[in-house]
Structures are given as C-alpha cells and as structure tokens.
Amino acid sequence: MPQILELPDLNVSKQELKMILAEALLAQGAVSLGKAAEIAGFSVRTFCELLLKKGVSPISFDDENLMERMGLIQSAYDQMLPVER
C-alpha cells in the first residue's frame, strides 16, 4: 500500500522531489539504480543521463567491491598476455 507523505508548501515540483529522493536513496545504497530510476519516474538510461549532467556518477563502488573488480580485471589481463616459454 502506498504511503503518503505530507510536506509543507515547497518551491519544488513533484518531479524534482522524486528526483531528489531517488538520488539520495541511491547514494545511501538503500536502492538499486533501477529502483532509483523507477522512483524518479525515468528509464534507467534517462536517470543516468540526468545524474551525469549534475556531476553525479550513477554507479559507485565501496573499497572492497572496487578491489574485487580490479582483481578480476587484472586476472583477465594476465590471461590475455602471451605465455613465455
């Protein structure tokens, strides 16, 4: 069941509020990129483009995740190198 949040009169449109909420939830890691785009009312592509225009990366990595991915990239690179005989 949807929840309704009552706010005082703000000089912000409903669409802007949805974008602010989606961006904040994404930054906190509370929702996925796809869910944030849905909250904002945009396709994932459009949501990413809007974030990038604001100077916000649509993806983020914590230190552990980044190190894991770097390890995978290094392994793939090592496998591409010719074997010395």
N, C-alpha and C positions, 0 to 999 in steps of 0.2 A: 504494500500500500504506500503510495507516495506521501511524503511528508511535506508540509507547508511551513515555510519559514517567513515570519512577518518581520519586515525591516522598516525603519523609518524612511521617509522620503529622501532619496539619494539622487544626486545628479549623475546617475549612471544608468544606462539602458539595461534591460533584462539580458540581452545578448552579451554585453560587457561583463555583467555579473557572472554569467555562466562561464565565460572565458577565464575570468579571474579565479573562480572556484576550481575549474578543471586544471589550470596551470598550477595552483597551489597544491592540490591533491597529488598531481603528478610529481612535483618537486619533492614532496614528502615521502614519495614511494607508496602512497596509500592506494593508488590505482595504476593500472597499466596505461600505456599510451593509447591503446584502442578505447579503453573506458573513458579516459580523459577527453578524447575527441568526441565520443558519444555525449558526454555531459555538456560539452561546449556546443554541441549541435552541428558538428562539422565532420567531414570524412577525415580519416587519419592523414591523408596527404595534405588537405587544406589546413588542418590543425597544425601539422608540422611546419608548413609554409608560414603560417601566422606567427608561430613561436620563433622561427628563424628571423622573420622581419623585426621581431622585438629583441633580437640578440640572445634568445634563449635556445639552448640545444634541446631538441626533443628526446634525446637519449642521454642517459647518464650511467656511469659505472662506479661502483664503490671500489675501493682499493683491491679487495680480494677478487672481485669479478674481473677487474681490469688485468690483474696479474695472471689470472687463469686464461683469459683470452690472449694475452701476449704470449703465454707459454704455448698455446695451440698454434698461434701464428708462427712462432719460432720452430716448432716441430714440423709444420707443413713446409716451411722454407728449407729446413735441413734435409727433408726428404727429396726436395727438388734439386739439390746440389749433386753434381756428379760424384760417384764413388771413386776414391783414389785407390789404385791397385799397385 
